[in-house]
Amino acid sequence: MMQIALVLSDHEKTINKKIEENKKSTSEENIISSYAKDFKYPPVLPIVFYDGEGEWTAATNFLDRVELNDIYISIFLNSIMSL
């Protein structure tokens, strides 16, 4: 979870830096400041690579690895289907 927070924080700093650089140049690139109401963070999808000697023994299906009841499962599946 900390890695995700660091990625999003870095994204925010990068966006704000680009805005400052654009103010100094003649570029008219449309970048929304992280302070703006319309600012959106990018999705972050953590991926784990296993490179151990033995076989992976944990479940590989996301829904098998999280504690979700039927309501959350339907919300999760609907949100993925609408992407």
C-alpha positions in Angstrom: 0.0 0.0 0.0 2.9 2.4 0.8 4.3 1.8 -2.8 0.9 2.9 -4.3 0.9 6.0 -2.1 4.5 6.8 -3.3 3.6 6.3 -6.9 0.6 8.6 -6.7 2.6 11.3 -4.7 5.3 11.2 -7.4 2.7 11.6 -10.1 1.3 14.6 -8.3 4.7 16.2 -8.0 5.5 15.5 -11.7 2.2 17.1 -12.8 2.8 20.2 -10.7 6.4 20.5 -12.0 5.2 20.3 -15.6 2.7 23.1 -15.0 5.5 25.3 -13.6 7.7 24.5 -16.6 4.8 25.3 -19.0 4.3 28.7 -17.4 7.9 29.5 -18.3 7.6 28.3 -21.9 5.2 29.1 -24.7 3.8 25.5 -24.6 0.0 25.4 -24.4 -0.2 21.9 -23.2 -3.4 21.5 -21.1 -2.4 19.9 -17.8 -4.7 20.1 -14.8 -3.0 21.0 -11.5 -3.2 18.5 -8.6 -4.8 21.4 -6.6 -7.7 21.7 -9.1 -11.1 20.1 -8.4 -10.9 18.3 -11.8 -7.5 16.6 -11.1 -7.6 12.8 -11.3 -5.0 10.3 -10.2 -4.0 7.5 -12.6 -5.0 4.0 -11.8 -2.3 1.9 -10.1 -2.3 -1.8 -10.6 0.2 -3.6 -8.4 1.7 -6.7 -10.1 3.7 -9.3 -8.2 6.3 -11.4 -10.0 7.3 -14.6 -8.2 10.7 -15.9 -9.1 11.2 -18.4 -6.3 12.6 -21.9 -6.7 9.4 -23.7 -5.6 6.0 -23.5 -7.3 3.6 -20.7 -6.3 1.1 -22.2 -3.8 -1.3 -19.3 -3.1 -4.4 -18.8 -5.2 -3.9 -16.8 -8.4 -7.5 -15.6 -8.8 -8.1 -12.2 -7.3 -11.5 -13.0 -5.9 -10.0 -16.1 -4.2 -7.5 -13.9 -2.4 -9.7 -11.2 -0.9 -12.5 -11.3 1.7 -15.5 -9.9 -0.1 -19.2 -10.6 0.4 -21.6 -10.9 -2.5 -22.4 -7.2 -2.6 -18.8 -6.2 -3.0 -18.1 -8.8 -5.6 -21.0 -7.6 -7.7 -19.8 -4.0 -7.4 -16.2 -5.0 -8.2 -17.2 -7.0 -11.2 -19.6 -4.3 -12.5 -16.8 -1.7 -12.2 -14.4 -3.8 -14.1 -16.9 -4.6 -16.8 -17.6 -0.9 -17.3 -13.9 -0.1 -18.0 
